[in-house]
């Protein structure tokens, strides 16, 4: 019984850590995408002038 409890608690805490990682990665991806869009727009503007 004790082993089962330890395994369940470990899975719970691992899931929480993973969820935090997912939230951080998606936040970073949004910033990365904005940078790429701005770089692409700048490139197009330079080529069309």
Residue pairs with C-beta under 8 A, 6 or more apart in sequence:
none
